[in-house]
Amino acid sequence: MSDEAPLTDSNTATEELLSSVLTEPQQFHTPVPKTDSLSKAINQAASELIGRQDISGWWRFDLEADATIPSEYMLLQHFMGTVDTERESRLVDYLHSRQMADGSWPLYHAGPGNISATVKAYFALKVAGEDPTTEVMKKARQWVLTHGGAENANVFTRFTLAMFGQAPWRIVPCMPMEIIFLPHWFFFSLSKVSYWSRCVIIPLLILYAKRPVFKLKADQNITELFLSPPQKLKNLDKFVKGKPLKNAFIVLDWCLKKIEPLSPNWLRQRAIDKAEGWTREHMSGEGGIGGIYPAMANAVTALSLLGYDENDPDMKRGLQAIEDLVIDEDDESYVQPCVSPIWDTCLSISALSEADLKIDHHSFKSAVNWLFDKQVFIRGDWKSKAPDLDCGGWAFQFENDFYPDVDDTCSVVMAMLRIGVQNNPDKLRRIAQAVNWVIGMQNSDGGWGAFDIDNHYEYLNSIPFADHGALVDPSTADLTGRCIEMLAMLGYDRSFPPIARGLQFLQQDQHESGAWFGRWGVNYIYGTWSVLIGLGVLAEDSNQPYIRKAIDWLNSVQNSDGGWGEDCNSYDDPELRGRGESTASQTAWALLGLMAVGEVNSANVERGVHYLLRNQETNGAWKESLYSGTGFPRVFYLRYHGYSHYFPLWALSVYRNVRQGNPTRQELVRNSGPIELGPLPIFQN
């Protein structure tokens, strides 16, 4: 393809694809000519993706969570006194459209009802003026009452209920302001929790210290959602049989609630001042504190409770960062949990490069310039474990300088390598900085986490506040596979110490089924793809038993329609791993994983390709309503609207290249020999 030639030479209907490709699957046992329907489908998908690029060079697709984020936004607007009634009406429509037939709201499309999401959605609707006698409200209320009442909601929902006077503050786990002074060597400290927890907790400490109660009108209260009189509720965290650590933390929480009011005023004020300073420092950028909605909302609420208004510069930026998350459409609005432009951009580059778009295409040029403008050199919170390590990574959002992440950094580097950026000495130096940072972020167990080093204090997930079970950021297989993939693409082999340690971690972390758990995507299909593609680029022998076992597992969970799919409930029940309705993104992951370890000629891969071709929309993309992204396993899931645009294109392009006997862009880079990065000062921490 050339810069001049458009990628729109085909609007081929599905029927033509079926007649020319799918009716004779055996033809795929010979090289597929570039002019056939497979190439037409690729060209159409590539053209559609290019058309979505912003003039500044980036791609950004919407990122959708569940009903809790728009519900929290609606309640925040009432708390801050900034309600836009037209937007609130569209948010109400959004909540209506996401309600299940049984009256509940789920954590992901077509999932089971969730008590916390349902309580928040009901509460937001009632505060917005919804008549409690409507069918929407009656069904929701009945569902909540039959599932334990509002008192059965999670900790974050309890905070909301307390802030709005729906229940007493004593139902919330104790969060003494003074914990901000605890040193790292103590069994709990804020340096021991994950980035996302830190950003949420520190402003939340101010909320807990102030314990605001926002008075609602009588007809906005939700007393009817409780099984017991809410103002009589006390400790909601109960002992759990066989969980001694959890029970010990519950006892500690009871004790802290007795002790916390005795803290001297001078110490409390010093703690508030420290928390305010930390919060302001971390919300100094345009992207909002941590780049995530819950932290942003807590931060502006905390500043408001400290007496600041919209004229305060940090408050003004914080409020704007929240507004930037809102998607306004004609018939409804919703609120994103964050934005994903770095992730969407680097994955779009990789997909288009494998689709044979010329490496000097203007789309790539503008994307590369934009990405390098977003490279992070600030030493963020991760520096506490690596004070001598220079940064050079990328974040997930437009701006989140305190928290670049390993996953985005690896994916950006690999996208750059695919389109020849390493041939520019200045840009190669910048790539070397990124690679060095990733190597320096390796954990002591050989794996990689997302944002911090050795953030693996799993016992902290037993404290009452951590009922979401995601307070820390330990090594995961998907990130470790990605890091190995990047290093192998640069020309490092299994003798390179970081790779050797990563391989050892992966073999120890493999599930007995042969699959790998996926922390950041759903779920075992995502994890297994991430590992297999890393092993494939490393040119590991695919006949090794542990690799063969992973291949066999992926083949065993292919659906009868030729696709792959996995429901989010596999996090709750591992026996459901790899099972679910087929989706384009998960099919693409499975195909990319299998092809990376030499399975391109298998009948299962051909069936997967047929599935993608058969389900391509006339605009070149794929339709996907199911959630395949993970925020926190079991409690928070994501629908990346871009996944059905670039991942299927990527998989089809790799398939075509390999079947034609042509190297993929990734293979071209790897096979060109080691890329000289210069001295890397830190190989391990």
Buried (B, 14 or more C-beta within 10 A) or exposed (E): BEEEEEBBBBEBEBEEBBEBBBEEBEEBEEEBEBEBBBBBBBBBBBBBBBEBBEEEBBBBBBBBBBBBBBBBBBBBBBBBEEBBEEBBEBBBBBBBEBBBEBBBBBBBBEBEBBBBBBBBBBBBBBBBEBEBEEEBBEBBBEBBBEBEBBBBBBBBBBBBBBBBBBBBBEBBBBBBBBBBBBEEEEEBBBBBBBBBBBBBBBBBBBBBBBEBEBEBEEEBBBEBBBEEEBEEBEEBBEEEEEEEEBBEBBEBBBEBBEEBEEBEEEEBEBBBEBBBEBBBEBBBBBBBBBBBBBBBBBBBBBBBBBEBEBEBEBBBBBBEBBBBBBBEEEEBBBBBBBBBBBBBBBBBBBBBBBBBBBBEBEBBBBBBEBBBEBBBEEBBBBBEBBEEBBBBBBBBBBBBBBBBBBBBBBBBBBBBBBBBBBEEEEBBEBBBBBBBBBBBBBBEBBBBBBBBBBBBBEBBBBBBBBBBBBBBBBBBBBBBBBBBBBBBBBBBEBEBEBBBBBBEBBEEBBBEBBBBBBBBBBBBBBBBBBBBBBBBBBBBEBEEEBBBBBBEBBBEBBBEBBBBBBBBBBBEEEEBBBBBBBBBBBBBBBBBBBBBBBBBEBBBBBBBBBBBBBBBBEBBBBEBEBBBBBBBBBBBBBBBBBBBBBBBBBBBBBBBBBBBEBEBBBBBBBEEEEBEBEEBEBEEB
